[in-house]
Amino acid sequence: MLYFDSRGAPNARVPRMFAAEKGVELPTQIIDVLAAENHRAPYNVEVNRTGRVPALRLDCGFILCEVLPICEYLDEVAAGPSLIGSTSRERAETRMWTRMIDLLYVERMTDAIKFRPSKIRDMHATYNFKTMLPAEDWSFCRDIALEKLSWIDQELKGRDFVCGDRFTLADIHLFVFVDFFSRVDLGHSSELTWIEDHLHRVGDRPSALASQPTYWVARAI
Ligand SMILES: N[C@@H](CCC(=O)N[C@@H](CS)C(=O)NCC(=O)O)C(=O)O
């Protein structure tokens, strides 16, 4: 396997943290996103045709993109307890929450970062989108994301982890992005007490430290 990583990109941290939890060594090639290496050949031709990081090249040559399928793959091929679930019901519950966290919160807040005036917005305008949200409207995306994060906070009160007492992929996905958005000045309000406790509970795990990013993005946002 070869993992195409970027030490500052939050999406790339999700499989890194997942692999650390599973005890999997990921041979890695670093892609320089700030230098737009992800939008040039060979990366955007032979590896990830969306020009995004991360990606995982399997031993058979197949390239797997998207962080959640990458984690699902690692979960199945690596030994040890599953971080998705050991029964149909557990797996369904983990996928349900991971999908809600991704669609309701991560994607919306990522839009805020894409459209907020910054070097990142300029890069998206150059490489990704013909249609951009007007710069003055970026904060609507943030407000929608925070409204949904507040809903998640209320729903999960009283639990240790997203799926109750099971630590899963859903916790890794939520933690990585709450941590990242907090560092780039898009954090949550202190009233979201479950989210805040979860951030610290998961942030204390060795896998969080092992996957620690260098937040170059903060300089570009
Ligand atoms: N849904 C995708 C998101 C990937 C993504 O947006 N990656 C960011 C880094 S965190 C990226 O490559 N941004 C550069 C770009 O889109 O030009 C996944 O799960 O892999």
The ligand as a Tripos MOL2 file, in Angstrom:
@<TRIPOS>MOLECULE
LIG
   20    19     1     0     0
SMALL
NO_CHARGES

@<TRIPOS>ATOM
      1 N1        -14.5370   14.0560    0.4640 N.3       1 LIG1
      2 C1        -13.1290   14.0440    0.1470 C.3       1 LIG1
      3 C2        -12.5380   15.3900    0.5440 C.3       1 LIG1
      4 C3        -11.0780   15.5450    0.1500 C.3       1 LIG1
      5 C4        -10.6090   16.9920    0.2810 C.2       1 LIG1
      6 O1        -11.3840   17.9340    0.1260 O.2       1 LIG1
      7 N2         -9.3160   17.1500    0.5490 N.am      1 LIG1
      8 C5         -8.7670   18.4670    0.6670 C.3       1 LIG1
      9 C6         -7.7080   18.4950    1.7510 C.3       1 LIG1
     10 S1         -8.3950   18.4480    3.3480 S.3       1 LIG1
     11 C7         -8.0810   18.8400   -0.6290 C.2       1 LIG1
     12 O2         -7.4810   18.0080   -1.2760 O.2       1 LIG1
     13 N3         -8.1520   20.1060   -0.9840 N.am      1 LIG1
     14 C8         -7.4550   20.6220   -2.1090 C.3       1 LIG1
     15 C9         -8.3590   20.9150   -3.2490 C.2       1 LIG1
     16 O3         -9.5510   20.5390   -3.2410 O.co2     1 LIG1
     17 O4         -7.8530   21.5520   -4.1640 O.co2     1 LIG1
     18 C10       -12.4640   12.8580    0.8270 C.2       1 LIG1
     19 O5        -13.1360   12.2030    1.6460 O.co2     1 LIG1
     20 O6        -11.3240   12.5100    0.5230 O.co2     1 LIG1
@<TRIPOS>BOND
     1     1     2 1
     2     2     3 1
     3     2    18 1
     4     3     4 1
     5     4     5 1
     6     5     6 2
     7     5     7 1
     8     7     8 1
     9     8     9 1
    10     8    11 1
    11     9    10 1
    12    11    12 2
    13    11    13 1
    14    13    14 1
    15    14    15 1
    16    15    16 2
    17    15    17 1
    18    18    19 2
    19    18    20 1
@<TRIPOS>SUBSTRUCTURE
     1 LIG1         1 GROUP 0 **** ****
